[in-house]
C-alpha cells in the first residue's frame, strides 16, 4: 500500500477480514467500503482469475481507486445500498464474499472541511457523498424538535435528548447554527464537566447517521448481500458502534435486522446465513497500540447456507 493510502485510512483487523473471506483465487468478491483501498488491495493480492468490485460514494476514495491498475478490479462510485442493482449492471449473478468496514474513514474524520470531527471548526456538513443534498446544517436548523429528539435518542443514545432538541430549536430562532463551534456552544450547556468529548461524539454520530441514512443503508445491503452470496459465500462486516453491530448480529442470527424470528412449517428458523464466529472478533492488543480506531471495532463473519 502506498504511504498516502495508509495515511488516508489504516485498515482495521486486515488479517482477520481477509481470513474471514476465505478467498478463492477465481472467486468474485465485493468490498462495500473502498476508502483508502487497504482491504481491496489485500483481496486483489489473493485473486488470480477472480474479480473484485469495490463500492464507495466518497469522491476522495474514487481518486484512490484510480491508482489501482488491475484488470481484476472494478470501482463503483455509489452507495453500497444499491449493491444488487450495480452488480446486475455488470452481469454478476452471485459473489463468493462481501466485506464491509462500516462507519467513517480516518481521512474523513481528519479532513476539517468535511465537518465530521469536533476537533476542528467548519461548516456543519457530514456528507459521505459530497454530491448529496442533505447536510448536518440542514438537519440541525430545519428538523422539528420532535425529529431532533428522535434522532438524538435513537442514533446517538443521548440521555438528555429531549432537553437538547428543545435547546437547539430555541437557539436557532436567534441565529442559524452554521458551524461545529456554533453547535458545541449549545452542547456545552448540557454536558457534565469532563464528559464533553463523549457527549460531542454521541451527538455528532446521531446527526451523521441521519444525514447519510446509514442504518437503513446497512439494512438494505445485508438483505441484498445475503441474496447475492453464492452457497458457502462469506459475509464479513466490521462495525464501530452498538446500533450497527445489533443490526448485523440480528440479521446473521435471526434472518431479520429487527431481531424478529420467522419460522417454517416445522418450526425451523428461516434465515439465509449462519454465523462462523459465535462472538464478534475484536482487535488484538498489538493492533490497538498502533491504531486506536480499532478499539471499538467488532467483526462478524457469516456464511450463506
C-alpha positions as CSV (number, residue, x, y, z in Angstrom):
1,X,0.0,0.0,0.0
2,X,1.3,3.5,-0.8
3,X,2.1,5.8,2.1
4,X,-0.7,8.2,1.1
5,X,-3.3,5.5,1.2
6,X,-2.2,4.1,4.5
7,X,-2.4,7.7,5.9
8,X,-5.8,8.0,4.3
9,X,-7.2,5.2,6.3
10,X,-5.4,2.4,8.2
11,X,-7.5,-0.8,7.6
12,X,-8.7,-2.3,10.8
13,X,-8.3,-6.1,11.5
14,X,-7.0,-6.6,8.0
15,X,-5.7,-10.1,8.6
16,X,-8.9,-11.2,10.3
17,X,-11.1,-9.7,7.5
18,X,-9.1,-11.5,4.7
19,X,-9.1,-14.8,6.6
20,X,-12.8,-14.4,7.2
21,X,-13.5,-14.1,3.5
22,X,-11.7,-17.5,2.7
23,X,-10.7,-16.1,-0.7
24,X,-10.7,-18.4,-3.7
25,X,-8.3,-17.3,-6.5
26,X,-11.1,-17.4,-9.1
27,X,-13.8,-16.0,-6.8
28,X,-15.9,-12.9,-7.2
29,X,-15.7,-10.5,-4.2
30,X,-17.2,-7.2,-3.1
31,X,-15.6,-4.5,-0.9
32,X,-18.5,-2.4,0.2
33,X,-16.3,0.4,1.6
34,X,-13.2,1.0,-0.5
35,X,-11.9,4.1,1.3
36,X,-8.1,4.1,1.1
37,X,-8.2,0.7,-0.6
38,X,-6.3,-1.2,2.1
39,X,-8.8,-4.1,2.3
40,X,-9.3,-4.1,-1.5
41,X,-5.5,-4.4,-2.2
42,X,-5.2,-7.3,0.2
43,X,-8.1,-9.1,-1.6
44,X,-6.6,-8.4,-5.0
45,X,-3.3,-10.0,-3.9
46,X,-5.1,-13.3,-3.5
47,X,-7.0,-13.3,-6.7
48,X,-5.8,-15.0,-9.9
49,X,-8.8,-15.3,-12.3
50,X,-11.3,-13.8,-9.9
51,X,-12.7,-10.3,-9.7
52,X,-13.2,-7.6,-7.1
53,X,-16.0,-5.0,-7.2
54,X,-15.4,-2.1,-4.7
55,X,-18.0,0.5,-3.7
56,X,-17.6,4.0,-2.3
57,X,-19.7,7.1,-2.6
58,X,-16.8,9.4,-1.5
59,X,-15.0,11.3,-4.3
60,X,-11.7,11.1,-2.4
61,X,-12.0,7.3,-2.3
62,X,-12.6,7.4,-6.1
63,X,-9.2,9.2,-6.6
64,X,-7.5,6.4,-4.6
65,X,-9.2,3.7,-6.6
66,X,-7.9,5.2,-9.9
67,X,-4.4,4.3,-8.7
68,X,-5.2,0.6,-8.9
69,X,-4.3,-0.6,-12.4
70,X,-5.6,-4.2,-12.3
71,X,-7.9,-6.0,-14.7
72,X,-9.4,-7.9,-11.8
73,X,-10.7,-4.7,-10.2
74,X,-13.8,-2.6,-10.8
75,X,-14.6,0.5,-8.8
76,X,-18.2,1.5,-8.4
77,X,-18.9,5.1,-7.4
78,X,-22.1,4.7,-5.5
79,X,-23.7,3.8,-2.2
80,X,-23.5,0.1,-1.2
81,X,-27.2,0.1,-0.6
82,X,-27.6,-0.3,-4.4
83,X,-25.3,-3.4,-4.3
84,X,-27.7,-5.7,-6.2
85,X,-28.6,-3.1,-8.9
86,X,-24.9,-2.3,-9.7
87,X,-23.8,-6.0,-9.7
88,X,-26.6,-6.8,-12.1
89,X,-25.4,-4.0,-14.4
90,X,-22.0,-5.8,-14.5
91,X,-23.7,-9.1,-15.2
92,X,-22.8,-10.6,-11.8
93,X,-25.4,-13.1,-10.6
94,X,-23.6,-14.3,-7.4
95,X,-20.5,-13.5,-5.4
96,X,-18.2,-15.5,-3.1
97,X,-17.6,-12.9,-0.5
98,X,-18.7,-9.5,0.7
99,X,-16.6,-7.3,3.1
100,X,-17.9,-4.2,4.8
101,X,-15.9,-1.8,7.0
102,X,-18.6,0.5,8.3
103,X,-18.6,4.0,9.6
104,X,-16.3,6.8,8.6
105,X,-12.7,6.6,7.5
106,X,-9.8,8.2,9.3
107,X,-9.4,10.5,6.3
108,X,-13.0,11.8,6.5
109,X,-12.5,12.5,10.2
110,X,-9.2,14.2,9.7
111,X,-10.4,16.4,6.8
112,X,-11.6,19.5,8.8
113,X,-13.8,20.8,6.0
114,X,-16.0,17.7,5.9
115,X,-17.4,18.6,9.3
116,X,-17.2,15.1,10.8
117,X,-14.9,15.9,13.7
118,X,-15.4,18.0,16.8
119,X,-11.6,18.8,16.8
120,X,-12.0,21.4,14.1
121,X,-14.3,24.3,13.3
122,X,-16.0,24.1,9.9
123,X,-19.4,24.2,8.4
124,X,-21.8,21.5,9.6
125,X,-21.7,19.1,6.7
126,X,-21.1,15.4,7.4
127,X,-22.0,14.1,3.9
128,X,-20.2,10.9,2.9
129,X,-21.4,11.5,-0.6
130,X,-20.4,15.2,-1.3
131,X,-23.0,15.5,-4.1
132,X,-25.9,14.6,-1.7
133,X,-28.3,17.4,-0.8
134,X,-28.9,16.8,2.9
135,X,-26.2,18.3,5.3
136,X,-25.8,18.4,9.0
137,X,-26.6,22.1,8.8
138,X,-30.0,21.4,7.4
139,X,-30.8,18.7,10.0
140,X,-29.8,21.0,12.9
141,X,-31.6,24.1,11.5
142,X,-34.7,22.6,9.8
143,X,-35.7,19.4,11.6
144,X,-38.6,19.7,14.1
145,X,-38.0,19.4,17.8
146,X,-39.7,16.0,17.7
147,X,-37.5,14.7,14.9
148,X,-34.3,16.0,16.6
149,X,-35.4,14.3,19.9
150,X,-35.9,11.1,17.9
151,X,-32.5,11.0,16.1
152,X,-30.5,12.2,19.2
153,X,-32.1,9.5,21.3
154,X,-32.1,6.6,18.7
155,X,-28.9,7.2,16.8
156,X,-26.7,8.9,19.5
157,X,-28.3,7.3,22.6
158,X,-28.0,10.8,24.1
159,X,-29.5,10.7,27.6
160,X,-31.0,14.2,27.6
161,X,-32.1,14.1,24.0
162,X,-35.4,15.8,24.6
163,X,-33.8,18.7,26.5
164,X,-31.1,19.1,23.9
165,X,-33.6,19.0,21.0
166,X,-35.5,21.8,22.7
167,X,-32.3,23.8,23.3
168,X,-31.3,23.5,19.6
169,X,-34.6,24.7,18.4
170,X,-34.6,27.7,20.8
171,X,-31.0,28.7,19.8
172,X,-31.7,28.7,16.1
173,X,-34.5,31.2,16.4
174,X,-31.9,33.9,17.2
175,X,-29.3,32.8,14.6
176,X,-28.6,29.9,12.3
177,X,-26.4,27.1,13.7
178,X,-23.9,27.1,10.9
179,X,-20.6,25.7,12.2
180,X,-19.3,23.0,14.5
181,X,-18.4,25.6,17.2
182,X,-21.9,27.1,17.0
183,X,-23.3,23.6,17.8
184,X,-20.7,22.9,20.5
185,X,-21.6,26.1,22.3
186,X,-25.2,24.8,22.7
187,X,-24.0,21.3,23.8
188,X,-21.6,22.7,26.4
189,X,-24.6,23.9,28.5
190,X,-26.0,20.4,28.8
191,X,-22.9,18.2,29.3
192,X,-21.2,17.1,32.6
193,X,-17.8,18.5,33.0
194,X,-15.1,16.1,31.9
195,X,-17.6,14.2,29.7
196,X,-17.5,16.7,26.8
197,X,-15.8,14.6,24.2
198,X,-18.1,11.6,24.7
199,X,-21.2,13.8,24.6
200,X,-20.0,15.5,21.4
201,X,-19.3,12.1,19.8
202,X,-22.8,10.9,20.6
203,X,-24.5,14.0,19.2
204,X,-22.3,14.0,16.1
205,X,-22.9,10.3,15.5
206,X,-26.6,10.8,15.6
207,X,-26.6,13.7,13.1
208,X,-24.1,11.9,10.8
209,X,-26.3,8.7,10.7
210,X,-29.3,10.8,9.9
211,X,-27.5,12.8,7.1
212,X,-26.2,9.6,5.4
213,X,-29.2,7.3,6.2
214,X,-26.6,4.9,7.5
215,X,-28.7,2.3,9.3
216,X,-31.3,1.9,6.5
217,X,-28.4,1.6,4.0
218,X,-26.9,-1.2,6.2
219,X,-30.3,-2.9,6.4
220,X,-30.6,-2.8,2.6
221,X,-27.1,-4.2,1.9
222,X,-27.5,-7.0,4.5
223,X,-30.7,-8.2,2.7
224,X,-29.3,-7.8,-0.8
225,X,-25.9,-9.2,0.2
226,X,-27.3,-12.5,1.5
227,X,-29.3,-12.8,-1.7
228,X,-26.2,-12.2,-3.9
229,X,-23.9,-14.6,-2.0
230,X,-23.3,-18.0,-3.6
231,X,-23.8,-21.1,-1.3
232,X,-21.0,-21.1,1.3
233,X,-20.2,-17.5,0.3
234,X,-18.8,-15.3,3.2
235,X,-20.2,-12.1,4.7
236,X,-17.6,-10.2,6.7
237,X,-18.9,-7.0,8.4
238,X,-17.0,-4.7,10.8
239,X,-19.0,-2.2,12.8
240,X,-17.9,0.5,15.3
241,X,-21.0,1.2,17.4
242,X,-23.7,-0.9,19.0
243,X,-26.5,0.2,16.7
244,X,-24.7,-1.1,13.6
245,X,-23.5,-4.3,15.4
246,X,-27.0,-5.0,16.6
247,X,-28.4,-5.0,13.1
248,X,-25.6,-7.2,11.8
249,X,-25.9,-9.6,14.7
250,X,-29.7,-9.8,14.4
251,X,-29.6,-10.5,10.6
252,X,-27.0,-13.2,11.0
253,X,-28.6,-14.9,14.0
254,X,-32.3,-14.4,13.2
255,X,-32.6,-13.6,9.5
256,X,-34.1,-10.1,10.2
257,X,-32.4,-6.9,11.3
258,X,-35.3,-6.3,13.7
259,X,-34.4,-9.5,15.6
260,X,-37.8,-11.0,14.9
261,X,-37.8,-14.7,14.0
262,X,-39.7,-16.2,11.1
263,X,-40.2,-20.0,11.2
264,X,-41.2,-22.6,8.6
265,X,-44.0,-25.1,8.9
266,X,-41.7,-27.4,11.0
267,X,-40.7,-24.6,13.4
268,X,-37.2,-24.1,12.0
269,X,-35.9,-20.5,11.9
270,X,-35.8,-19.2,8.3
271,X,-32.5,-17.4,7.9
272,X,-30.1,-17.2,4.9
273,X,-26.9,-17.0,6.9
274,X,-25.1,-19.0,9.6
275,X,-22.6,-17.4,12.0
276,X,-19.0,-18.6,11.6
277,X,-17.9,-16.8,14.7
278,X,-20.1,-17.2,17.8
279,X,-18.9,-13.9,19.2
280,X,-17.6,-10.9,17.3
281,X,-13.9,-10.7,16.8
282,X,-12.1,-7.7,18.3
283,X,-8.7,-6.2,17.6
284,X,-5.5,-7.6,19.2
285,X,-3.5,-5.7,21.8
286,X,-0.7,-5.2,19.2
287,X,-3.1,-3.6,16.7
288,X,-4.6,-1.3,19.4
289,X,-1.2,0.1,20.1
290,X,-0.8,1.4,16.6
291,X,-4.4,2.0,15.6
292,X,-6.7,3.5,18.2
293,X,-9.7,3.4,15.9
294,X,-9.7,-0.4,16.1
295,X,-10.7,-0.1,19.8
296,X,-14.5,-0.1,19.2
297,X,-14.4,-2.4,16.1
298,X,-16.5,-5.6,16.1
299,X,-16.1,-8.1,13.3
300,X,-18.8,-10.6,12.5
301,X,-18.4,-13.4,9.9
302,X,-21.2,-15.5,8.4
303,X,-21.6,-17.9,5.5
304,X,-24.5,-18.5,3.2
305,X,-26.4,-21.6,4.0
